Amino acid sequence: MTNTPRLLDQLVSLTALQDLELLEFSLLKTLQGFLLPLAVGMVRTDIRSRPVMEIVYWGGRCTIRRENLSLSEDLGETIRLMAEADTPEVMAPCPQGVQYVIGLLKTRSGFSYLLLTLDEELSKIDRHMIAGVLQIYRNFCSLLQSAQTDRLTGLANRKTFDECVAKVHELIPLPLDSVSNDRRQNTSPHYWLVMIDIDHFKLVNDRFGHLYGDEVLVLLSQLLMSEFREDDMIFRFGGEEFVVIIRCPDKETCRKILERFRLKVASTRFAQVGQVTISMGVMEMTGDTFTGTLIDYADQALYHSKNNGRNQTTFFEDMVNVGLGHVENVTPGGIDFF
């Protein structure tokens, strides 16, 4: 039977968090603490029920996997059927006892599921308590997402950008000697910070009014969400400016992705306004560069695009190579401007 005082303490800790990823960790820890399951974890899938992330709680810590994920045939089929039928929960026998697959959240990019493996079926009171805990989790996630979302476009807001870019920095190794860099070139993640600005947006507002200007922002946001991958991070930075953080194997792949998006925007007809174009500035994210400096480099590249005809993309690295940009010789140490 559930230890109610301990559960209440864990719920207090759960709702004290302001980070969605930490909230997931805390949920798994809470469930482990009062159910003592054989295994507890979460799976996130895309809209086609393909796994994109797995979290396993074991031995007091969470392990996250994002690469080379695969589900067992039975679990994959269960999740696919749950998504199609909008089924909230499935229980099935497994070699250890029983496994519960419980739908947690549905977003534009996919679904998340709780996986619980127990040696026997849950009692009625424990099922009731779990349902309550999960609803508290869902409600709190909704509140956090609302606080972290731009109301007009539905994209993540500037505050969320500051938090996400710090997490991305943790994934990028600091540069060591050249031999180590060469060895890690094909295995280390590469991220690019892309600043996007709508060309002549002030003229849109002046000529057609702010209502149509808002429609342009909303449609561009929809194009961003449809054209970029589900694991790319998209933000409304403010006004007519957007930021995307892209993970790509190399610069040329990043260039092709951005060029495809630029052409898509230019070929889209915006209601009443007609054609709208964008300018972009790009900087590869490195582990030894301030967040503020990365933004400044991308911003310089953006203004180079705007000052040289607009409707184009500029990489800051290309500016440096031709003497139009300069890389500051500064290391971040323990300072964080954002």
N, C-alpha and C positions, 0 to 999 in steps of 0.2 A: 504493500500500500504506500501511496505517496507520502513523503515527509513534508507536510504542508508548511511549517515555519521555514524550513530550508528553501523550499520552492519560492516562498515570498521574498526571501533575501535575494535569491537569484534573479527574480523578476525585477527587483529594484535595480540591480546591477545592469540587467538587460536594457532597461529603459533610460539608463543614465548615459548611454552611448550616443554619439552624434555622427557615427561613421557606419555606412551600410555594410561594409565588409566586416568590420568588427562586430556588428550586430549579428551577422551570420555565425561568426565564431562563438559569440556569447550564447546564442540559441542552442547550438550543438552542445556546448559545455553544460548549459542548464538541463537539457534532456538527459545527458549522460549522468548528471548528478543525482537525479531523482528516479530515473528508470533503470539505471545500470544495465543498458542493453549490451548485447554481444558486439554490436557495431552500430555506429551512427555516423551519418554523413549527409551531404547534399550534392545534387547534380543540377547543373544549369544546361539547358538545351536551347538551340535556335528554334525558329518557328517551324522547321522541318523535323524537329525532335532529334537532331544530331547533337551529341554532347559537346559543349564548349568549355566547361569547367567542372572540376570535381573537388569537393572538400571532404576530407576524412578527419574525424576527431579520434585520437587514440593516444593514450599515455599522457594526457594533460596538455596536448598541443594539437593544433590543426595543420594538416598538410594539404597544400593546394596543387592541383595539376591542371595545366592548360594545354599541354602538348600531347599528341599521339593518344588521344582518348578513345576508348571503345567500351561499349556496354555489353554485358552478356546478352545472348540472343533473347532470353526470356525477359530480362529487364528492359531491353530496348523495345521489344514488342509491347510490354505493359505500358511504358511511357508513351509510345506512339498512340495506342488505343485510348489512353487517358486524355491526351491532347485533343484527339478527334472528337471524343464523346463528352469532353469537359467533365470527366469523372474526378471527384475530389480525392478519392482514396481507394487503394487496392491492397488487399492482404493475400499473400500466397505462401504456401509451404516452401521451405528451403531445407537443405541438409542440416542446418544448425537448429531449426525450429520453424519460425515464421518470419517473413519480411513484410513490413508495411512500406508502401510507396504513397506518400501524401503530397498532394499539390500545395505549393506554398504561394508563389506569386506568378502572375502573368504580366509581361511587359510587351512593348512593341517589338522587342528583339527575340523574345522567346519565353521560356518557362523555367521555374525552379522547383525542385522536388526534394522532399525530405526522405531519407532512406533509414529505416529502423529495423535492425535484426534482433529478435528476441528468442529466448528458448521456449516461450509459450505465449499464447494470445494475451493481449492486454485485458485487464479487468475493466468492468464498467466504469468505476470511479477514475481509473487511470486514463481511460479513453476520454472521459469528460474533462479531466485536468489538462491533457494534451491539447484538446480542442481549444480550451481557453487560452493556454500559453501561445498557441499558434495564431489565434486571432489577435492577441495583444501584439505579437510580432508583426503581423500584417498591418495592423493599424498604425504602429509606430513607423514601419517602413514607408507607409503612405505619407505620414507627416514629414518625415525626413526628405522624401522625394519631392514633396511640394515645396519645401524650403530651399531645395537645391536646384529647382527648375525655373527657367524663365517662363513667365506666365503667357506671354504672347506666342512664342514659338514652340514651347514644349521641350526645348533643348536644355542641357545643363547650363547653369549660370556661371558668372565670373567667380563667385565664392567656391563653387565646386571645382572649377579649373585649378585654382590655387592648391586645393587638396590633392587632386589627381596628378598634377604635374610632379608633386613631391614623391608620390608613389612610383611614378615612371622613372624618376631619377634613381630610385633604389634598385631598379631592375637593370640599370646600365652600369657596367663595370668601369672603374676608374682606369685611365690609361697607365700601363706599366711600361716595361721595355718593349722595343719593337718586335722582338721574337715572340713574346707573349701575345702581343696584339695580333700578329699574323696568325698565330695558332688559333686564336679565338674569333677570327674574323667571320668564320662561317657559322659559329655557334652562338655568339652574343647577339642579343636583340638590337635592332636598329630602329630608332624612332625619329620622326620628323615633326617639327612644330610648324604648322601652316597657318598663316594669318590671311584671312579672306575679307575683302572690302568690296561693297557694291559700287560700281562706277556711277558717278553723277547722281547719287541718291538724293542729294538736296534738290536737284532739279525735278526729280520725281515728286517729292513732297510739295514743291512750289507750284508745279504745273497741275498735278492731279489731286493734291490734298493728302493729308496724313492717313486717311482711311485706306487709300490705294497704296500708300507707302507701306502701311502695316501688312497689306495683302502680299506685297512683294517680299517682305521679310518672312512671312509665313510660308509662302511657296518655295522660297529659296531653302528654308529650313527643311521642308519636305523633300526637296531634291537632295540635300545633304544626307538625310537619313536613308533615302532609297539608294543612292549611288555609292555611298561608302559602306565598308563591311561592318558587321555587327560589333566587332571588337575594336573598331576605331572610335576615338573619343571626340565628340562634337560639342562645341560650346557656343553660346551667344556671348560675345565678349563685351558688347555694348553698342547701342546705336545700330549702324549697318555693318558692324564688324563681327566676324565669326572666327573661331579658332578650331582647327582639327589636329589631333595628334594621331599620326599614322604609323603603324608598324609595317616596315617593308624590308626585304632582304638587302636592297641596295638602292642607290640614288636614282638610277635609271627607271627602276620599277615605280618608285615614288613619282618621278616625273610623268610617266605614262598615265598613272592613275589620276593625277591632277589635271593633265591635259584633257583626258576623257571627260572629267567633270566640268572643266571650263567650257568645252565645246557643247556639252549637254545644256548648260545654263544659257549659252548664247543662242542655242537653237530652240529654246522653250519660249512660247508666247505667254507673256504675263497679261492678265486681263486688263483691258483699257490702256495699260502702259506700253504694251508691245514688247520689243526686245530689251533685255537687261543683260549687261555683262559684268564680269567680276575681275578684279586684279588680286594676285596672290603673291605672298612672300614666304620663303621656306628656309628653315634652318634645321640641320640635323642636331638632335639633342645629344649632349655628351655629359658624362657623369662629373666632369671637373669644371662645369660652367654654371654660374649663377642662373637661376630661373629668370631674374630680371634682365640679365645680359642676353639670354636666349631670345626673350621677347623683343629686346631692342634690335638684335640682328635680323629677326624675321620681319620686324617693322621697317627696318631700313630697306630690306629686299622688297617689301610691299610698296613702299613709296617709290622705289626705282621703277617698279612695274607701272605705277600710276603716272609717274613723270615722263615715261617714255612710250606713251600711246595707250595705256590701259589695256584691258582684256588680254592679259598675259600673266605668266608666272616667272618669278625670278628666284633663284637659289642664292642665298648669301655667299655660299662657297664660290659660285661663279663670279660674283662681284669681287671677292678677294683675289681670285686668280687673275683678273684683269686690272687690278689696282684701284677698284672703286669702293672697296670695303677694307676694314682693318680689324683683325681679331685682337681683343685685349688680352694681355698676358696676366690674367688674374685667376686665382683658384679660390673656390668657395670656402674652404676651411669649415668652420662651424657656423657661418653666418647665413641667414636666410632672410631675404628682403620681403617675402610674401608669407 
